[in-house]
Amino acid sequence: MEIVLLTISLFLIALVLLQSSKAESASNIISGGNSDLFANRKERGGELFISRLTLTVGIIFFILCLIMGF
């Protein structure tokens, strides 16, 4: 069971690193730059797939942690 949890955690880390950076606009706010941080930015195509896959793997990771905890 620990091997499965380790594999899923490494996969989750890789998925998070593959996502596009949304924090680059936050640095403009601190430095006073003009940014559209609160603009609606829709994910499409591969970006949407990676986002949904990250959510699914994160839920699986959370459930496995709860099962192993009890």
Backbone as CSV, one residue per row, in Angstrom:
resi,resn,N_x,N_y,N_z,CA_x,CA_y,CA_z,C_x,C_y,C_z
1,MET,0.820,-1.185,0.000,0.000,0.000,0.000,0.872,1.260,0.000
2,GLU,2.032,1.186,0.668,2.913,2.343,0.705,3.503,2.633,-0.668
3,ILE,3.738,1.584,-1.454,4.279,1.761,-2.803,3.274,2.502,-3.677
4,VAL,2.001,2.161,-3.541,0.952,2.825,-4.316,0.867,4.296,-3.929
5,LEU,0.923,4.576,-2.635,0.862,5.961,-2.160,2.076,6.756,-2.644
6,LEU,3.237,6.157,-2.614,4.448,6.828,-3.088,4.359,7.117,-4.577
7,THR,3.869,6.157,-5.351,3.728,6.344,-6.796,2.744,7.462,-7.115
8,ILE,1.609,7.458,-6.430,0.600,8.487,-6.673,1.115,9.853,-6.241
9,SER,1.858,9.913,-5.153,2.383,11.211,-4.717,3.396,11.764,-5.710
10,LEU,4.248,10.922,-6.269,5.202,11.380,-7.276,4.492,11.826,-8.549
11,PHE,3.447,11.108,-8.928,2.653,11.468,-10.100,1.940,12.804,-9.879
12,LEU,1.448,13.011,-8.660,0.771,14.266,-8.326,1.750,15.444,-8.365
13,ILE,2.951,15.238,-7.881,3.976,16.287,-7.930,4.305,16.645,-9.380
14,ALA,4.438,15.635,-10.220,4.733,15.878,-11.632,3.596,16.640,-12.307
15,LEU,2.358,16.294,-11.991,1.214,16.988,-12.588,1.150,18.445,-12.160
16,VAL,1.439,18.712,-10.900,1.418,20.097,-10.416,2.508,20.907,-11.112
17,LEU,3.663,20.308,-11.331,4.745,21.026,-11.995,4.459,21.257,-13.482
18,LEU,3.619,20.419,-14.084,3.274,20.580,-15.492,2.260,21.693,-15.734
19,GLN,1.528,22.083,-14.710,0.502,23.106,-14.887,1.144,24.453,-15.186
20,SER,0.415,25.251,-15.949,0.934,26.575,-16.289,0.921,27.466,-15.056
21,SER,1.860,28.362,-15.009,1.999,29.229,-13.848,0.958,30.337,-13.878
22,LYS,0.177,30.425,-12.811,-0.809,31.492,-12.698,-0.341,32.541,-11.699
23,ALA,0.819,32.341,-11.095,1.319,33.250,-10.074,2.154,34.380,-10.658
24,GLU,2.418,34.342,-11.958,3.252,35.389,-12.538,2.570,36.753,-12.483
25,SER,1.254,36.780,-12.475,0.530,38.042,-12.374,0.572,38.598,-10.956
26,ALA,0.711,37.720,-9.985,0.739,38.167,-8.594,1.976,39.011,-8.308
27,SER,3.078,38.722,-8.952,4.284,39.517,-8.732,4.125,40.928,-9.289
28,ASN,3.318,41.089,-10.322,3.060,42.423,-10.866,2.267,43.281,-9.900
29,ILE,1.416,42.669,-9.110,0.624,43.428,-8.144,1.533,43.981,-7.052
30,ILE,2.475,43.187,-6.594,3.386,43.636,-5.539,4.279,44.764,-6.057
31,SER,4.753,44.618,-7.289,5.651,45.636,-7.839,4.896,46.817,-8.444
32,GLY,3.590,46.755,-8.490,2.801,47.876,-8.980,2.541,47.829,-10.468
33,GLY,2.829,46.720,-11.099,2.600,46.607,-12.531,1.120,46.492,-12.863
34,ASN,0.786,46.826,-14.071,-0.597,46.733,-14.518,-0.852,45.300,-14.966
35,SER,-1.757,44.636,-14.298,-2.051,43.252,-14.660,-3.531,42.996,-14.564
36,ASP,-3.942,42.012,-15.289,-5.337,41.598,-15.228,-5.422,40.285,-14.460
37,LEU,-5.114,40.353,-13.169,-5.070,39.171,-12.311,-6.439,38.532,-12.174
38,PHE,-7.464,39.371,-12.099,-8.799,38.839,-11.857,-9.582,38.633,-13.148
39,ALA,-8.932,38.649,-14.276,-9.613,38.412,-15.547,-9.976,36.938,-15.657
40,ASN,-11.060,36.689,-16.334,-11.484,35.299,-16.532,-10.580,34.657,-17.571
41,ARG,-9.874,33.654,-17.137,-8.987,32.923,-18.024,-9.437,31.477,-18.043
42,LYS,-9.981,31.051,-19.150,-10.502,29.689,-19.241,-9.401,28.737,-19.700
43,GLU,-9.420,27.583,-19.074,-8.480,26.550,-19.479,-9.082,25.798,-20.654
44,ARG,-8.240,25.458,-21.602,-8.723,24.738,-22.781,-7.733,23.656,-23.152
45,GLY,-8.246,22.625,-23.778,-7.406,21.568,-24.340,-6.598,20.823,-23.306
46,GLY,-5.298,20.769,-23.545,-4.397,20.030,-22.670,-4.321,20.611,-21.270
47,GLU,-4.437,21.924,-21.181,-4.389,22.575,-19.869,-5.582,22.161,-19.007
48,LEU,-6.751,22.057,-19.623,-7.949,21.617,-18.909,-7.815,20.159,-18.487
49,PHE,-7.260,19.329,-19.368,-7.071,17.912,-19.051,-6.116,17.735,-17.874
50,ILE,-5.006,18.463,-17.886,-4.034,18.349,-16.791,-4.636,18.853,-15.479
51,SER,-5.433,19.903,-15.555,-6.064,20.437,-14.360,-7.045,19.433,-13.746
52,ARG,-7.855,18.820,-14.585,-8.817,17.825,-14.086,-8.119,16.562,-13.606
53,LEU,-7.055,16.159,-14.285,-6.295,14.987,-13.862,-5.618,15.235,-12.518
54,THR,-5.121,16.457,-12.313,-4.513,16.816,-11.035,-5.535,16.746,-9.913
55,LEU,-6.736,17.239,-10.174,-7.797,17.177,-9.174,-8.148,15.728,-8.839
56,THR,-8.276,14.890,-9.840,-8.618,13.483,-9.619,-7.528,12.754,-8.845
57,VAL,-6.284,12.953,-9.230,-5.173,12.283,-8.542,-5.043,12.814,-7.114
58,GLY,-5.311,14.095,-6.911,-5.280,14.660,-5.567,-6.339,14.053,-4.662
59,ILE,-7.535,13.830,-5.199,-8.604,13.193,-4.420,-8.236,11.751,-4.093
60,ILE,-7.663,11.044,-5.070,-7.226,9.661,-4.822,-6.145,9.630,-3.750
61,PHE,-5.207,10.581,-3.816,-4.150,10.668,-2.809,-4.739,10.911,-1.422
62,PHE,-5.690,11.822,-1.325,-6.331,12.140,-0.052,-7.055,10.919,0.516
63,ILE,-7.781,10.201,-0.316,-8.516,9.012,0.133,-7.549,7.924,0.597
64,LEU,-6.477,7.733,-0.147,-5.472,6.732,0.264,-4.829,7.107,1.600
65,CYS,-4.564,8.383,1.804,-3.997,8.813,3.082,-4.970,8.550,4.230
66,LEU,-6.261,8.802,3.992,-7.249,8.517,5.022,-7.358,7.027,5.315
67,ILE,-7.310,6.199,4.277,-7.396,4.744,4.471,-6.181,4.236,5.234
68,MET,-5.006,4.734,4.899,-3.800,4.279,5.574,-3.722,4.801,7.011
69,GLY,-4.392,5.926,7.282,-4.373,6.497,8.627,-5.201,5.711,9.618
70,PHE,-6.191,5.005,9.112,-7.071,4.250,10.022,-6.867,2.790,9.951
